[in-house]
Amino acid sequence: MKYRSFGKILAVTLLFAVSLAQATPEISIAPTPVWVDAVDLSSSVATPEGSVRYHLSNSQISHTNEQHQYYFQLVMEPLNQQGVKQVSELNISFYPAFQQLLIHEITVTRDDQVIDRLVKEDFKLFQSEQELSSKLYSEMWNALYILEDIRPGDKISYAYTLEGNNPIFERGDFGTFYLSWPDTIDRRFVKITSNNKLNYRFNNEKVPVSVTRNNNTFQYTLDLEQVSPVLQEGEYPHWHDPFNYIQYSGYNSWAEVNDWAMTLYDIDLSLPQELTRQLDQWRAEKGLEEAVSKAVAYVQEDIRYFGIEFGINSHQPRTPKETLDKRYGDCKDKAILLTAMLSHLGVNSYPALVSSGRGRDIANDIPSPSSFDHVISVIELNGQDYWIDGTASGQGSNIENKGFFDYELALPVKAGTRALKEVTTVYPANGTLQLDVTENFEINAGANTAGLTVESTYSALKAEQMRQFFQSADSEYIKSNYANFMATYYPGIEITSNINHRDNLDENILQVSELYEINDFAELNTARKIFSLYGSSIASYVTSPQKRIRQSPLALAHPVDIQHKAIAKITGEVLWREESQDLQIDNPWFTFSRTSDHSDNNISVNYAFKSKTDHVSNTDIAEYMEQLDKLDEALQYQFWAKGDNSNTQETSKAMKNLVKSLIRK
């Protein structure tokens, strides 16, 4: 889309400008640190499978004497040419602003001979652009090493150490190590050394940990053999990670994490007079509640989202004045700017740390700063807590009806916070994907054609999604998107005008109008023309899983509330229609109903769908699929009609065919 292309050009331009001001970082060749334990390869004789055999994954980290060093070694063997492609490029990411990359080893063992392949000059250093698509620039660099002359059966071993830690962390004794991969690991070794006693937990399966203490040093060691691969099934709920990992932390409570975070947000909150005058004017003219809404909209819409996160700026916000001068900021910059603006209005607001991807799963974490990757705001207004994401755009103009992003758990950065707090909404409907669709068909049964008008009303969160879509795409793309969706159900459809939308920011409602012509509407079955009306807007939220035999839960769209009405006015004669009986489906995952009504040549079908949960347990997949089959059948309403010009003989023959088909059923 055009807006994405422009955004990427802007981001690359900024990246280039920053890069000019910085020298290319250096890497060093160095011997293995003395604190690292040598680890032999596994003696396992298990039959290798796949394209690569991983003989050893060796991670050792030292948090001692206020220094942080991370050592990693990997020994792998390509088993075929596909494996050669996978292992012939070594790519190490690091942050030169606070880390030094030390390379210890790159060797290839062939026919029991160890060949040294480490040549410093062969490393290619370049800045990563992985985060630019998310409007973030964090000064991460990559060190790329391309191995030459690699053959199946070679054993490739490489090892390096990263020295240093982001200075924003007053203590760096926390982290995560994955213990399982999509492939078998012959030996997985982890050693964590720290001056502090550490807390730790496992994501899935507990494994033995050897804990030793030597003077003021604690050491935690895991040594695993033949770690089984984890099947990647996909379609996971956001809070589910199928891989096993160990998480460790020297923090003992969320209160300690909050104390650390509060020092970061203890900055100058002063605002320029121009903005304070604007805030005073909003309050005088509109009242406090609307002034708060105006302030939120200002942060969301007038300050564009972009983050340059060097060193301490990865977690410490810039002052509101800095953000206002630049007219851009990332999540934490926007949150503290909103805090400053609302403070001027006499309203309490605090930044709140959340996980953008894991949601409620952070409740299982050992407390540490690594649980969070995003910052939102909590606003205390009229005895209620309003959770607002300053990086959102296209939201309603009133704080009462803004779409609600359910991050589930947060750590408010304020005095007295001692635990995670549930993120809730004052108005549950604001967090629901709400859609109300009415389709009007003008059907000519004889010509087998129809005119179709679709009116859709999107509310709250769904309205905001659609608003961003209309703001970011051109008319031709929008027409193509809508037409192709409808063609899934009516292959002979043609769009006859632009997609029109009407926006109401005050109510946070967006309405869309569509016009189509449908050719070859009915399916011809012997002498019958069978017309179908679909609850298409519901079907798109309940697709079947790609993998039905699973070990992990299946993600579902939630919360969803859809009303879909299909109204058909038929020119011709309706010879048969489905009975006007109410259909009900109620199960642990969703509720659905279908009602229908008809009079003369008019048919009306009402579909209603509400989700109940965001996942299906792997043990319930079979039952869920049975419910989906029922839903799929109920989403299609059929009737049989003929044109006025059909003669009596054709009608008689068609009726006989219908009777025969009903008898066969």
N, C-alpha and C positions, 0 to 999 in steps of 0.2 A: 504494500500500500504506500501511497505517496508520503504520508506523514512519517512512516517508519524509515523510508529512505533518507528523508531530510534529517531526521533525528540521528541517524547513524553518521551522516556526513558531519554534522555538528560535533558529535562525540569524538570522531576521529580527528577533526580539526583541533579540538581541545587537547586531545592526547598528544598530537604532534607538537603543539605549542609548548606543552609541559616537558616533553621529551627533549626539546632543544636546550632546555635549561639544565639538563642533568647529564652527567657523563655515564657511559655504559659501565655497569658494575663489573667487578672483578670476581673471578673464582680462583680458588687456590687448590693446589695438589698437596696433600698432607698425609702422613701415616695415620693409621687407625688410633684414636685416642686411647690412652692407657686404661681409662675406666670402663672400656667396652669389653665384655666377655666374648671370647672366641666360641663360636657355635659350629659344631660339625654337621654335615648332612645327615639326614635320616638313613638308617640302615634298612628301611622298609623295602620289601621286594614286591610291593603291590604292582599289579599290571597297570601301566599308564593308559589313560584314555584321553580323547579329545585331541586338540592341536598343540597344546603346551602342557608340559609337566612342571609344576612348581615344587622344586626340591626344598627350598628354604625361604621363609619370610622372617626376617630378624629385625625387630624394633627394640631399641634401647634408648631410654631418655634419662637425663640427669638434671634434677632441680636441686643443686647443691651450691652453697656459698654464694647465693644470689646470682648464680649463672644457670643458664638453661641451654642444654645441648641435646639435639635429637639425632640419633644415629639410625640409619636404615640400610639393610643389606637384602638383596633378592638374588636367588639362584634359580634359573629357569632353563628349560630344555625344550626347544621346538621339536615336535614329533613328525611334522610334515611341512610342506611348503606354506600352508596356511599359517602354521605356527611360526615359521620364519618371518612372515610379514608382521605378525603380532609383536615379536620381541626385538626386532632389529632397530627400533628407535627408542632411545632412552630420553625421557623428558622430566626434568626436575624443576619444580616451581619454588620460588623463594622471594622474600621481600628485602631487597638490599638496604632499605632505609634503616632496618634494625637487625638484619640477619646476614651472616657470612656463610657462603657455601664452600665446604671443603670436600673435595673428591678424593677418595682413598683407593678405589679399585675399579677397573673395568678389565675383566679377563674372559677369555674363551678357552674352555678345555675341550680338546679334540684328540681322540686316540690316546688318552691319558697324558697328553702334553698340555701344559698351561701356557697360553699365549697372552702376553700383556698387550692390551689394546688401548691403554690410556694415553691419549695425546691431548694435552691441554688446548692446543690451538684448534683442534677439531670440534670444540664446543661452539655452538651457535647460540648467541644470547639475543633475546628479543623480548619486548614487553608484551604481556598477555592482554588480549582484548575480550576475554571471556565474559567480563562483567559489564562491558560497554552496552550490551543489548539491554541491560537493566539500569542504564544511566548511572553507573558507578565506575570510578577509576581509582584503583587502590595501589598502584605502583608495583604490581606483582610482575616479576620477570620469569622467563623460562630459560633453562639451559638445556638445549637439545643436542644429543649426540647420536649420530647415525652410524651404526655398526656395519662394516663391510664384510663380505665373504662369510656369511652365516649359513650354516647347513643344518638339516635335520640331524639330531643326535648331539649337536654342540651343547655344552653347558656354559651358559652366560652368567657371570657373577659381577654385580656392581654394588658399590657401597659408598655412602657419603654421610656427612654430618652437617646439620644446620646449627650454627651457634648464634645465640641471641634471641630475645623475646621482645614483643611489642612493649615499649616503655609505659603504655597506658595501664598495664596490669601491675598493680603494686606487688602482686605475687603471681607467678606463672605456673604453680603446681597443680594444674588441672588439664584434662585432655581426654581423648578417646582413641582406642586402638581396635580396629576391626580384627576379629579372630577367624572369621569365615569369609569365603569368597564364592563366586560362581563356579570355581574350579577347586579340585582337591589340592590341599597343601600337605606335602609330606611331613614338614616340620614347621610349626609356627611358634616362634620364641619371642617373648616380651619381657623386658626388665625395666622397672621404673625405680629410680633412686631419688630420695628426697630427704632434706633435713627435717621435714615435718611428717608427722603421721598422716596417712592418707585414708580417706574413705573411698570405697569402690563398690561397683555393682555391675551385673551383667544384663544385657538387653534381653536375651532369651535363655540360653542354657548356662548354668553355673559350671565353672571348671575349676580345678584345683589351683590355688595360689600359694606359693611359698613365701612366707613373710619372715624376714630376718632383720635384726637390729645390730648395728656396729657403732658404738659410741653414740653420736648424735645423728646417725644416718639410718633411715629406714629403706629397706629394699624389698620390692614385690616382684616375684618371678613367676611367669607362666611358661610351661614347656609342653606343647601339644604335638602329638603325632597323628598323622593320617586324619586331618581335619576334613570332614565330608563337605562336598560342595552344596551350595544352597540353590535350589531351583528358582529361577527368576520367572515368576508367574505374571507380574504386572497387575495393573488395575487395583493397586493397594489403597486402603484408606490412608489419608495423609499422616495419620499417627502411627502407622505400622511400618516397621523396618524388619524384613525377614532375616537379615544378617545378624550374627551374634557379635557383640562387641563388649569390651570392658571400658567403663567410664570411671575415672578417678578424679579426686579433688581434695585439696587441703582445706577447703572451706567446710565449715561444720553446720552452717544454717543459711537460709535465705536472708536472714537479718544481716549477716556478714557481707553477703553480695550487695544488699541494698546500701550498706554503709560505704562500700567501694563506689557504687554508682552515684551516690549523693555528692561525693567529692568532684565528680566529673561535671555535674550540672550546677555546681556552685560557681556561677560565672556572672558577669555583668549583664543584667536584664534591662538596662535602660533602653528607651526607645527615642527615636527622633521626634521633635515637636510636631512635625507634619503629621505623623501617624497618630500621636496622642490626640491631636485636635480632631482628626477624623473619627477616632473612637468616641470622643466626647460628643461629637455631632450625631453619630449613629444612636448613642444612648438617649440624647435629648430628643431626637426626632422620632425614634422607633421604639424606645423602651429597652430594658436590659436584655430580655430574651432575644429580641431581634438583633440587638447589637452583638450579642454572643454569636448568633448565626452568621452575621456579616463578617465577624473576625475569623471564624472558621473558614468561610468561603474565600476570604482574602488569602489565607495561608495556603489553601488547597489550589486555588486557581491563579493567583497573581504571582506566587513564588513557584517557579518551575522546579520540577524534581530533577536534581543531578547532584551526585556526590563525588568529591575528590577526597579520598580517604587515605592520606599519608600518615603513617605512624599513629600518634595519639588521636588524630582526627578520625580514626576508624571507630572510636567509641566516644570521644569527647566532642560535644557540639560546639559550633562557632557561636559567637555572641549574636543576639538578634540584630544588632547594627551591621555586623559583617554580612549576615544573610540578606538583609534588606539592601545593602550596597550592591551585592552581586546579583540580586534578584533570582537566586537559585539556592537550593539546599537539599540535603538528604533528609531521611526520616527524623533523625535526632535534631537537626537544625530546625526543621519545621515544628517539631514538638515544643522545643524551648522557646521559639518565637511565639507560638500560641500561648504558652504559659505567661510570657511577658505581657502580651496584649490583654489577656483576660485578667491578669493581675491589676492592670491599669483600670479595668472596669469593675474591680472589686470582687472578681469571681476566682475561686480557687481552681487551679488546673495543674496537673502534674504529668511529666513524661511517665510512660509505663513500658517496661521491657517485655517483649513477647517473642514467640517463635512463629515466624510466618508460615512454616511448613509442618511443624509437628503438633501444634495445638496442645491438647490436653496431655499428650505424652510426656511433657516436661515435668508433670507431677511425679513421675517415676525417677527423675534425675537426682543424682547427688548434686547439691547446690554448687553452682559455679557460674561465672559469666558466660561460659560457652553454650548455655542453654538458649541464649537469646540471639536473634539476628535482625531484629526490627524494633522500632520504637513508635508507639502511638501515644495518645493523650487520654487522660480521664478528667472530665470536667464535672465539678460539683455545682449543680444548679437546681434551685427549688427542691432541695432534699433528694435529688436523684443523681446518679452517676451516669454520665454520657461518655461512652467510649468512642473516640473519633480518631480516624487515621488521616493525618495531615497530608499524606502522599496520595490520597484518593482524589479523583477528579470526576467532574460530571455529576456530582451528587445534588440532591435537592437543596433548595435555598434555606430551608428551615431545619434547625437542629432536631426538631421533633420528628421529621420524616426522612432524615438521611438514611441511606442504606446502612445496614449494620454488618460489619465484618467480624465474624465470630472467631477470635483468636483463642477463646476458651479459657486460658489462664494468662495472668500477667503479674509482673512485679512492679507496682507503682513506686516511683522514685520519690519518696517523701519520708519525713521523719516519722518513726514509729512503725514502718512496714517491717513485719517479721515473718511473713509467709506469702505465698502466692495467693492472688485474689482471682475469683471467678469473673470473667468478662461477661456481662449480661446486658440485655437491652431493655429499655423501658417499654418499648413497643415491639413485641416478638415478630409482628408482620414485617418490620423493617429489614429483618435478616432472612426473609423468605423469598425464594424465586417465584414471584406471583405473575400469572399470565391469564388473561381472559380473552378468548378468541371466539369470534362469530363469523361463520362462513355462510354466504348466501349463494346458492346455486340456482340459476335459471336454465333448466334442462329441456332440450328438445329431443324427446325420445326417438322420434322418427329419423332425424338427422344424426343422432348419436353425438350431439355437441352440447356445450354448456357455457354460459357466462358465469364467472365466479368473482364475487367481491368478498374480500377478507378484511375484517376490522379487528385489530389486536390492541389490547390495553395492557401495558407493562407497568408494574408498580414497584416502588422502593428500589431494592437492590437490583432487580431485573431491569427496571427502568434505567438505572445508571449504567448497566452493562450495554444496553441498547443505545443509550445516549452517546457513549464513547464510540460505539460502532458507527453511528451516523456522522459523528464529528470527524472521524478519521478516514472514512472511505468516500470515494467519488460515486456518482449516481450509477454509473455503469456497473461497477463492482457490486453495489448494493442490489441492483436489479438481478444480476447474475446469481448472487447468493440466494436470494429469495426464490427465484425461478427454479433453480436446481433443487432446492429443498422440496418444492411442491411437485416437481417432476418425478420424485421418488415414488409418489403415490398416484399421480396422474400423468403418465408418460407423454400424452398428447397435448400437454399444456403449453401455452404461449403467453408471455406477459405483454400487456397492451399499453402500459403507461409506466412512468417513474413511480417508485415507491415513495409515498408521501407520509410525512410524520408530523405530528403536532405535539409540542413539548409544554409541559406545565411544571416548572421548577418549584413553584410554591407548594403544590401537592405531591411533587415527585412522581408524576405520572407521564408516560409517553405513549401516544396512540399512533398506530401505523395503519395505513390503508393500502390495499393491493387490488389490482384489477387483472383478470386473466380471461382467456378464451381456451376452452378445452375441446379438442377434436378426438374422435374415437374414444369417447368417454367410457362406454360400457364394454365389458368383456363379452364377446360373442361365444355362446355355448349352445351348440346346435341351433335351434330357432330362437333362443332366448337372448335378450340383451340384459345382462346383469349389471346393475349400477351399484357402486360401492361408495359409501361415505366414511371417511377415516377420521379418527381422533389423532391426527398427525402430530399436533403440538405435544401430546402426551408421549407418543411413541419415541420421540427423540430423547427423552429422559430415562428410558428404561431399556436400553440396548442389552443384548445378551452378552455374557462374558466371553472373551476369546478362549479362556481355559476354564473348563467346568470341573475338572478333577483337580482339586487344589489342596495345598497345605496351609494357605494363608487366607485371611478374610478378603471378601470382594467389596470394593468401594461402590457406593450408590450415591446418586445425586440427592442432596438433602440440605435444607428443607425446601420442598417444592410444593406449590399449590396451584393447580391448573384447572380452569373451567374452559371447556371447548364445546361450542354449539355449532351443529351443521344443520342448515335449513335448506330444503330442496323444494322448488316449485316446478312441477313437471308439466310440460306441454305434451299431451298424449294420454295414454291410458295405463294406469298402474294395475298390473295383473296379479302381482304377488309382492308381499313385503314381509320382513321379519315381524314376529309378534311384538306387540307393544308391551312387553313384560319388562319389569325392572331387573337389571342385572347388578349384583353386588359381589365384590371381591374384598375380603378383609383378612389380612394376615399380619404377621409381625413386621413386615417391611413397608406396606402401603395399603391404602384403602382406595377403592375405585367403585364408581357407580355409573350405570348407563340407563337413561330413561328415554323413551321415544313416544312420539304422538303423531297422529296423521288424521287428516280430514280431506276427503276428495283427492286432489292431486298435490297435496302439500304434506311434506314429511319433516318432522323436527326431531333431532337426536341430540341429547345433552350428555356429555361426558364430564366426569369430575374425578380428579386424581390428587391424592395427598400422600407425600412420603412420611415415613415414621422414624427412620433411622438412617445412618450414613454407611452402613455396611451389612453384609451377610456373612455369618460365620461359615468357615469352610465345611463344617459338618452339615450345614443346612442348604448347600447349593442345590442339591437334587430337588428338594421341596420347593425352593425358590424358583427353579426353572419350571416346575409344574404350574406355579402361580403365574409366571410370565406367559406360558402358553395360553392359559385362560384369558389373560389380559390381551394378548395379541389377537385372539379370536373376538373378544368383546369390542375391540377398537375398530372393527370393521362391520358396518351396518349395510345390509344388502336389500335391494328390491329389484323387481322385474317389471319392465314397462315396454310398451310398444307405441309406435306413432299412430296418429289418427288415420293415416292412409293405408294401414294394413287391412287386407280383405278378410272376409270371414273364414276362408279356407286356411289362410296362414294362421289365423288366430286359433282355429280348431286344432291344427297340427301342433302348434306351439303348446297348447294346453295339454295335449296328449303327452308331449315330451316332458312337460313339467310334472304331470302325474307319475310318469314312469320314473323320473329321477327321484321324486319323493318316495316312491315305493322302494327304490333301491337303497335309499338312505335308511 
